[in-house]
Amino acid sequence: MSVAPGQVPADAPGILSGIRVIEEADETAEYCGLILAGLGAEVVKLEPPEGAATRRIGPFLDDRPGPERSLHFWAYNRGKRSVIGSVESTDLLANADILLTSRRDLDLAALRAKHPRLIVARMTPFGDTGPWKDFKGSDLVHLALGGIMMNCGYDPDPALRYDLPPIAPQLWHAYHIAGEQLMVGILAALLHRLHTNEGQELSCAVHEAVSKNPELDVMSWVMRRAPLYRMTCRHAGEVPTHVPSIGHTKDGRWCIAAGVSVRDQANLVPFLTRYDMQADLVAPGVDADRSARNVPGSGLGRNEKAAHIAEVVQRFIRAHTYEDLPWREAQAAGLLWAPLRKPHENAADPHWQARGTFAEVEHPEHGRSFTYPVSRWLSTETRWQPGRRAPLLGEDNGHRFAAAAPSVPARPRAAAPPQFSAREKPFPLQGVRIFDFSWFLASAGGTRLAAALGADVIKVEWKENPDTRLAAMAPVGGRAARAAATAPLPPVTDPDMGGQFNNKNAGKSGLSLNIRHPKGLEIARRMIAQSDVVAEGFSPGVLQRLGLGYEALRAIKRDIIYVQQSGMGGVGSYGRFRTIGPVAAAFAGTSEMSGLPEPAMPAGWGYSYLDWIGAYGFSMAILGALFHRDRTGEGQWIDSSQCESGILLGAVPVLDHSANGRVWSRIGNRSPYKPAAPHGAYRCAGTDRWLAIACFEEAEFRALAQLAGHPEWLADPRFATLAARLANQDALDAAVTAWTATQQAPAAMLALQAAGVAAGVCQNAEDRCDHDPQLAALDWLTEIEGTKIGQWPVTELPAVKLSATPGHAAGITRRGAPGYGEDNERLLGELLGYSRAEVAALAAEGVI
């Protein structure tokens, strides 16, 4: 009997134990280094004599600035070592596996010639080629140009005009997105090197990574020319409803109550009736179709009935205090409810304590420990490494680093001719097969990344519980109609022609299989015997109850890798909680983090950010477990949590509460910790046009004042210094807006960038798809053809250029997402030897 996830000993290794990383990185890539350290790699941070610039980003311990007191630096450099030096001045690369860098001035050819096994992973703001390659970036500017901000913010007024700017998610949101995607590329490169001894170069542009992250806007535009409206604390959608999915408690806190489908109503009305607060709501009749699911943000029309239901729920929430709100009882009734927690509030929750999500990390120089989030999944053979506190500057200058470990012979994979992608280079996941029970974005997106990297991903569905296929649908009239469109097009209703499904399942094979049928279960077992990974995104325990729990899987194949992802994780007291991306975000604390300061309500994030972050983590778990297995022969069971992925992103406010007792408060689009002013989104000429501007240095503000034709700003005592501008931001924002309101946003951006000021248009999907020359230069979309949906662009994920083993969205199938059960005959014939007649008989019997 194997241990369950989380029961491994405290000294269990990390997935990347024995890997050494040299990090010479700025704020854009430090998060990626943190993930590498958490997975067990030894990360050596190279710093200049004055220390990394991130040591000067707040907040600070006791609000006293200093290079050893930055909570930002602590959060992003936990578990690393510090050596004063540079790539040119150190010989550490001779014994390194990975160079993680933000530099663009390195001689990559010389580095690779000297260290052919080295993986060089670079993060750049805008890439190495294209007209914007030398633009200045910042977290705010990337969130603007990447489309995130135009998905996030507050409802428009009744005339559908926006009287408030789009809101940037906080904090370091852009760099988290890019770091996650670069991390997936690094794991793929490590797997390739393990089997070939070949290093390679990786490059990730923050702009490209961020632009691919919104959930629905790109495919809605690509497929049907449909723009989305941002809405308060819920998904951007085609038609604003003016009724948020969050409700206000009587003492000023918030609760999310998502879901208004027939299935949700069937659970909601009896729940409210217990409290005599059902108002005029009536439960659906016995004949109502309860199978349909809501796909957040994909509604195509106003629904006053749904709005009324949401308003009745808000009455109920207003009748309670935050502490007394019966959200647990609502969850037990099958409702998608959760409190909007502040980031630090999860640290005391027994569920996360049971999972080891947080740890007390000792800081000997301060004589105490501080609370950090340190883990995003549990497993049976490896564990996330909390590591020591962030290093003091140059703390490891005298450390004697061990020589490189001898290469571990990789476990050979099934012999087969190498698979080449549509880019005519080999895939990194040669010979890997994934039996894929994933669905929704948080898990299906993870196996989509694996498919793009060359895994043979068999997507398993059954008609009684299929994946969400009805979102961002293909238009009536197909590609020709889209090419001629000047307004949004009507959608088809064929579930094999969903653009969002195509985008998150490209490159996979499709198998329809009823594993509740004995013959279906036997087929699953026989296919799993020929697979490397079983991936699933069901509620915890579903596969166990169907006879495919981990022990049953190990009996089929001793070294199987089983990766499951749920909203809250299987271990702990919340395993059966119902979650979707916004519910996980509410619980993780991320929804409360974004928006204007109180008394404004939270703006939240207008797309399922934790679906994508969950997907990246799901992919990392799969690739990391493959790397561990191919080095050791051990499979494992990984219990991944979507919510936990979000908790890890809140390390700074968690630390601030632990160190300073401060509760996070929203900051809108401002930047108090890396001080900048102006720093915000400013209205421009036109309808809903905005320009993000970030001035961190005096030279940038001087350039802005001169370009705007307002040199008097420089003499105004309110604006004369950065400290003065920070103290007078309302007046400064009004002055900047008076100028930007007369400007066309794209022209103003180009002029500001030419003057050395970080600026970016708040781009929507049309801007990115049709007008952004930098994304076009980076080939951010890939044309692929689906059997029924036809040829359409999808995003190329991850947004990492691998020099030796580039991925491709079409995977080994060289096509888009599969139609329902599209590959039944081929898969059953090739893998299990069924004849065409036998396959037909299985279909007639309801097995497939």
Buried (B, 14 or more C-beta within 10 A) or exposed (E): EEBBBBEBEEEBBBBBBBBBBBBBBBBBBBBBBBBBBBBBBBBBBBBEEEBBEBBBBBBBBEEEEEBBBBBBBBBBBBBBBBBBBEBEEBEBBEBBBBBBBBBBEBEBEEBBEEBEBBBBBBBBBBBBEBEBBEBBBBBBBBBBBBBBBBBBBBBBEEEEEBEBBBBBBBBBBBBBBBBBBBBBBBBBBBBBBBBBEBBBBBBBBBBBBBBBBBBBBBBBBBBBBBBBBBBBBBBBBBBBBEBBBBBBBEEEBBBBBBBBBBBBBBBBBEBBEEEEBBBEBEBBEEEEEBEEBBBBBBBBEEBEEBBBBBEBBBEBBEBBEBEEBBBBEBBBBBBBBBBBBBBBBBBEBEBBEBBBBBBEBEBEEBEEBBBBBBBBBBBBBBBBBBBBBBBEBBBBEEEEBEEEEEEEEBBEBEEEEEBBBBEEBBBBBBBBBBBBBBBBBBBBBBBBBBBBBBBBBBBBBBEEEBBBBBBBBBBEBBBEBBEEBEEBBEBBEBBBBBBBBBBBBBBBBBBBBBBBBEBBBEBBBBBBBBBBBBBBBBBBBBBBEBBBBBEBBBEBBEBBBBBBBBBBBBBBBBBBBBBBBBBBBBBBBBBBBBBBEEEBBBBBBBBBBBBBBBBBBBBBBBBBBBBBBBBBEBBBBBBBBBBBBBBBBBBBBBBBBBBBEBEBEBBBBBBBBBBBBBBBBBBBEEEBBBBBBBBBEEEBBBBBBEBBEBEEBBEBEBBBEBEBBBBBBEEBBEBBBEBBEEBBBBEBBBBBBEBBBBBBBBBBBBBBBEEBEBBBBBEBBBEBEBBBBBEBBBBBBBBBBBBBBBBBBBBBBEBBBBBBBBBBBEBBBEBBEBEEEBBBBBBEEEBB
